[in-house]
Amino acid sequence: DEVVIEYFDDAVFEEEERTLVLSQITDDVKFSNPYSFKFHGDTYLVKSWRTLFVKICKILLMMNEEKFEQKVLSKDFHDIGVRTLFSKNKNELEDYSALIGNGIYVDTCFDAKSTIVRTVNMLKAFDLSADDVAVSFKVRETLDE
């Protein structure tokens, strides 16, 4: 892991790079940004926890379109979260949503920690392990002077 110290005006930040499997990400990730993840031997570039979640959904859709559609559009699946996560009607979702394919939209209006939890739950719903996804991300912390 690499540590970089940056100076912005009067604040001093320390930025640390980490790579962990999803099941090991238990700390607060509020001030972190993923930049890539590995899944089944392939590396994917991302810009945020939300784009990681959307990319995982797209991968799961490509793996088995029929199973994906049956699972995510069923009422039972919405028990994973508090509200509707997937819909073919974009108006049923929060303001932040993304088209993942086959006319299915996913709600992406979650903070970083909730997005990680939803990603882990998605993998479990498709009989995959959170240990199958290794995420590389940067964590920024303010240093006391």
N, C-alpha and C positions, 0 to 999 in steps of 0.2 A: 504494500500500500504506500502511496505517495502523499506527502503533505506539502502544500503550497501555502505560503503566507502572502496575502494581498493587503494593500493599504488603500482605503477609500476615504478621502477627506480626513475626519477625525477618528474613524472607526478602523479597526484592524480585524481582518477575517482570516481564519485558518480553513483551508479547503483540503479535505482528505478524500482520496479515492478508495472505494471498497468494492469488492465483488463477493456477493453472498447468494446462496439459494434462497428462494422466496420464504421458505419456512424459517430461515434464520434471521429475517429482518423483523426484529421485535422492538427496536428503539424507535423513538419519535423520528419520523422522516420528513417533518415539515419543511426543513431547510435543505432538502436534498433533491438532486435531479439525476434520474437515470439517463445513461447515454447509449446503453446497449444491453441486450440479454441473449443468452444462449438457450436454445430449446431443441432437443433431439439432434444435436450436432450442428445446427445452423445458428449463425449470429445475425441478430436483427438490430438495426439502429433505431433509437427512439429519442424523443426530446422531453418527455415528461412521464409521470406515472400514468396519466390518462392515456397517452398514446401507447404505452406498454399494454394496458388493459385492452384497448381497442385492437391492437395487433394480435394479442393472444386470442381474442374472440374471432378474428379473421382466420387465424391458423386453425382453430377448432372447427370453424365452418368449412374450411377447405378439406379437413380430414374426413368429415362425414356430414354432408349438407343435410341429409334427411334427419339424422339423429339430432343435429344441432337445432334445426328448426322445431322439431317436436319438443325437445327439452326446454329451450329458452322461451317459447311462446306459450307453454302450459302454465296454468295458474299455480301449480305446485312449485314451480321454479321460482316464483316471486317471493317465496318464503325465505330465500337466501338474504334478501334485503328487506327494507321497510316499504319500498315502493316498487312500481313496475320498472324493471331494468331494460327489457327488450320489448319492441313493438314494431308492427308494420305501419302503424300510424304515428308519425313523428310528434303530433300534437298531444299524445298521451304522455310524453316524456317531459323532463325538465328542459330548461333553455339550452343546456349543453348536451348535444347528442351527436352521434356519428353514425353514418351509414356503414354497416360492415359487410353487406352483401345480401343478395336474394330479397331485397326490399326490406331488410330488417335493420332497425335502428337500435342503438344502445345508449342508455343514459350514462353520461360521463361527469355529471355534476357532483363530484365527491372530493373530499380532501385526500391527501396522499395516503394516509394510513387506511382509510376506508377503501380506497382503490386497491391497495395491496390485499386486503381481506377479501374483497370481491374477486380478485384475480385468483387467489388461492381456492376460493369456493367454486369458481368456474372450473378450474382444473379437477377438483374433487368430483364435481358433477359429471365429468367425462372420464372418470376412473383413472385420472393422472395424478401424479404427486407434485406438490410444490417444490420438491427437491429436484424435479426435472427442469426447472427454470433457474438459471444463474444470472443475476442482475449485476451489472457494473454501474455504479452511481457515485456522484460526488456529494459530500456532506459539507456544508458551510456553517462554521460556528464563529461567533464574535469572541475575540480575545479581550480579556480585561487588561487595561493598561496599568 
